[in-house]
Amino acid sequence: MRRKTAITLGFIILASIVFIYIFAKSTSQKLIKLDFIKENLSETPLPNLIYQNTKDIIRENSLDGITQIFYSIVADSDEQIYSYLIINGRYYDLGKVSYDAIHLEDYFLYPTHITSENTVYKWMTLLGANYSRSNYIMIKNGIPYLIMSIDGNTFEQDIDNDGEIETVSTYGTAAETIIYEWDIANKGISFANLNKALNSLSVVFLSGKNQFEAYIQNVKGKYTSILYKYEKGMLYPEK
């Protein structure tokens, strides 16, 4: 009787160990921990405008006591669109923002919700075909300071529902996607590359669903699409 009980108990223990091992291995394969790199935010004053072009102004936009001016310069028969800000009567250069005057509202300066302590403003510049850059500034004592520039199409939203706003950047034909976590109070920012974390050729951010769609190559060489959610520095596959 004792021998039978001991055998049964041993079997239960062995089965439990096997189950725990399989479960732990399965879980570790599913959850992806992101390795964030920390950087200090810049605090570079925007350059003063050297030459004020009033003749070729094509559009103005104002908000929060800031006026943004767009003007055109024609060089070698090509039109280039430039912009500058007027704050408290001072002029600050934003440089070239686009190659044409179509959809200038895409290049408007506007406030984000990155932090509630001090407004972070953002504007976009077009650097080439399907290649843009988002620039972020804060205004202190009436002076605009550039704190960060991020390549790609950017989205500001709470992607993990923790009450904090993240920035997601996506760029390239085979989309490369990066998550940025802001720490304005400590003048810092952290970022993680999802393509590297998932070993994926392409990762697309589905902003309407707060999901990331990764295309991952299996052992047979075929690519499959897997959806992930982000939370607390981890990527969770969606069932």
C-alpha positions in Angstrom: 0.0 0.0 0.0 2.8 2.4 0.9 4.7 1.5 -2.2 1.7 2.1 -4.4 1.1 5.5 -2.7 4.8 6.4 -3.1 4.6 5.6 -6.8 1.4 7.6 -7.3 2.9 10.5 -5.4 6.1 10.3 -7.5 4.1 10.3 -10.7 2.2 13.3 -9.6 5.4 15.2 -8.8 7.0 14.3 -12.1 3.9 15.3 -14.0 3.8 18.6 -12.2 7.4 19.3 -13.0 6.9 18.5 -16.7 3.7 20.7 -16.8 5.5 23.6 -15.2 8.5 23.3 -17.6 6.2 23.1 -20.6 4.1 26.1 -19.4 7.2 28.2 -18.6 8.8 27.4 -21.9 5.5 28.2 -23.8 5.1 31.5 -21.8 8.7 32.6 -22.4 8.2 32.0 -26.2 5.0 34.1 -26.2 6.1 37.1 -24.2 8.6 39.5 -25.7 10.5 41.8 -23.4 11.6 45.0 -25.0 15.1 46.4 -24.4 14.6 50.2 -24.1 17.5 52.5 -24.7 17.5 55.7 -22.6 18.6 59.1 -23.9 18.5 62.7 -22.7 16.2 65.1 -24.3 17.8 68.0 -26.1 17.2 71.6 -25.1 18.3 73.5 -28.2 16.8 76.9 -28.8 15.3 77.3 -32.3 17.5 79.5 -34.4 16.4 83.1 -35.0 15.1 83.8 -38.5 17.8 85.7 -40.4 15.7 86.8 -43.4 12.0 87.5 -43.0 10.3 86.7 -46.3 7.0 88.7 -46.5 6.6 88.8 -50.2 6.0 85.1 -50.8 3.9 84.2 -47.8 1.3 81.6 -48.7 -0.4 80.7 -45.4 -0.6 81.6 -41.7 -1.8 79.6 -38.7 -2.1 80.8 -35.1 -2.6 79.0 -31.8 -1.7 79.7 -28.1 -0.2 83.1 -29.0 2.1 81.5 -31.6 1.9 82.4 -35.3 3.3 80.1 -37.9 4.1 81.5 -41.3 4.6 79.5 -44.5 6.4 81.0 -47.5 7.7 79.7 -50.8 11.1 79.9 -52.4 11.7 79.0 -56.1 15.1 77.6 -56.9 16.0 76.1 -60.2 12.3 76.1 -61.2 11.5 74.0 -58.1 9.2 75.4 -55.4 10.3 74.8 -51.8 8.1 75.6 -48.8 9.7 77.1 -45.6 8.2 78.0 -42.3 8.9 80.1 -39.2 7.3 81.0 -35.9 6.5 84.4 -34.4 6.4 84.3 -30.6 6.3 87.6 -28.6 7.4 89.5 -31.6 10.4 87.3 -32.2 11.0 85.2 -35.3 12.2 81.6 -35.1 13.2 79.5 -38.2 11.7 76.1 -38.8 13.5 75.6 -42.1 12.1 73.8 -45.1 9.0 71.8 -44.4 7.8 70.6 -47.8 8.4 70.4 -51.5 5.0 71.9 -52.5 2.1 73.9 -51.0 -0.3 71.0 -51.1 -1.9 70.0 -47.7 0.0 72.6 -45.7 -2.1 71.7 -42.7 0.0 68.6 -42.4 2.9 70.8 -41.4 1.0 72.9 -38.9 2.5 73.3 -35.4 0.1 71.8 -32.9 0.0 70.8 -29.2 0.4 67.2 -28.1 -0.8 65.5 -24.9 2.6 64.0 -24.0 2.7 65.8 -20.7 0.2 67.9 -18.7 3.0 69.9 -17.0 4.2 71.9 -20.0 2.8 71.7 -23.5 4.9 69.9 -26.0 4.3 71.1 -29.6 5.0 69.2 -32.7 5.4 69.9 -36.4 6.3 67.7 -39.3 8.9 68.2 -42.1 8.9 66.2 -45.4 12.4 65.0 -46.2 11.7 62.9 -49.3 9.2 60.6 -50.9 7.3 58.8 -48.0 10.0 60.1 -45.6 9.1 62.6 -42.9 10.4 63.7 -39.6 8.5 64.9 -36.5 10.0 67.7 -34.4 9.0 68.4 -30.8 9.5 71.7 -29.0 8.7 73.2 -25.6 8.4 76.9 -24.9 10.0 78.3 -21.8 10.0 82.0 -21.0 8.8 82.7 -24.5 11.7 80.9 -26.2 11.0 77.7 -28.2 13.4 74.8 -27.5 13.8 71.7 -29.7 13.7 68.7 -27.4 13.4 65.8 -29.9 13.3 64.9 -33.6 11.9 61.5 -34.6 12.0 60.0 -38.1 9.0 58.5 -39.7 5.2 58.8 -39.4 4.5 59.3 -35.7 1.5 58.7 -33.5 1.0 60.1 -29.9 -1.4 57.9 -27.9 -1.7 55.8 -24.8 -0.8 52.4 -26.4 -0.9 50.4 -23.1 -3.8 52.2 -21.3 -1.6 53.3 -18.4 -2.6 56.9 -18.6 0.7 58.0 -20.2 1.2 59.0 -23.8 3.7 57.2 -25.9 5.0 58.0 -29.4 5.1 55.3 -32.0 7.2 55.8 -35.1 6.9 53.8 -38.4 9.0 54.3 -41.5 10.3 52.5 -44.5 8.7 50.3 -47.2 9.3 47.3 -45.0 8.0 49.1 -42.0 10.3 49.6 -39.1 8.5 50.5 -35.9 9.8 52.1 -32.7 8.1 52.8 -29.4 9.2 56.0 -27.5 8.4 56.5 -23.8 8.7 60.1 -22.6 10.0 61.2 -19.2 9.6 65.0 -19.5 10.1 65.6 -15.8 13.6 64.1 -15.9 14.4 65.4 -19.4 14.6 61.9 -20.8 13.2 59.5 -23.4 13.5 55.8 -23.9 12.9 53.8 -27.1 12.8 50.2 -28.3 12.9 48.8 -31.8 10.1 46.3 -32.3 11.6 44.8 -35.5 14.8 43.8 -33.6 12.8 42.5 -30.6 10.6 40.3 -32.8 13.2 39.5 -35.5 10.7 40.7 -38.0 11.2 42.1 -41.4 8.1 44.4 -41.0 6.1 45.7 -38.1 3.1 47.8 -38.7 1.3 49.9 -36.0 -2.5 49.6 -36.1 -3.3 52.8 -34.4 -7.0 52.3 -34.3 -6.6 49.1 -32.3 -3.4 49.8 -30.4 -1.9 46.7 -31.9 1.3 45.8 -33.7 1.2 43.5 -36.7 4.5 41.7 -37.2 5.5 39.6 -40.2 7.7 36.8 -38.9 9.4 34.1 -40.9 8.8 30.5 -39.8 11.0 27.5 -40.0 9.7 26.7 -43.5 10.7 30.2 -44.8 7.2 31.5 -45.0 6.0 34.7 -43.4 3.1 34.7 -41.0 1.3 37.7 -39.5 1.1 37.9 -35.7 -0.7 40.6 -33.7 0.8 42.0 -30.5 -0.3 44.2 -27.7 2.1 46.3 -25.7 2.0 46.6 -21.9 4.6 47.4 -19.3 7.6 46.9 -21.5 6.3 43.6 -22.9 4.7 42.5 -26.2 1.9 40.1 -25.8 0.6 38.0 -28.8 -3.1 38.4 -29.4 -5.1 35.2 -29.6 
